[in-house]
């Protein structure tokens, strides 16, 4: 997953498949990406955020490389990973995590049929001051 990600320092342009969705929220807390290999917004947020709360990975396509994350300046003791096998109801866990106010960031991978309601996620992230990154396979 994030272990094979290579930062593109020379390319400051955002991928057109990554959308920052604000829909009335300020500041923007939801990033929806259709590019499963573009972790730049996530890494930038994790590296620059001073929020000490947990970072939750829900159903990542692989196990996060903790050494890579530590080298990026992210404390691995703040990271919780829930694999697909651990989840009876990923949508409920996702919404409960966003509403709990326990997480600095919630990161989730879904297919296009599982894409969450943008308005509902925006409201949950605003209420809990949580940043959310959703990677959606098409």
Helices and strands as residue ranges (DSSP letters): G 2-4, E 18-21, E 30-33, H 40-48, E 54-58, H 66-71, G 76-78, E 79-82, G 84-86, H 90-100, E 103-111, G 112-114, H 118-128, E 131-137
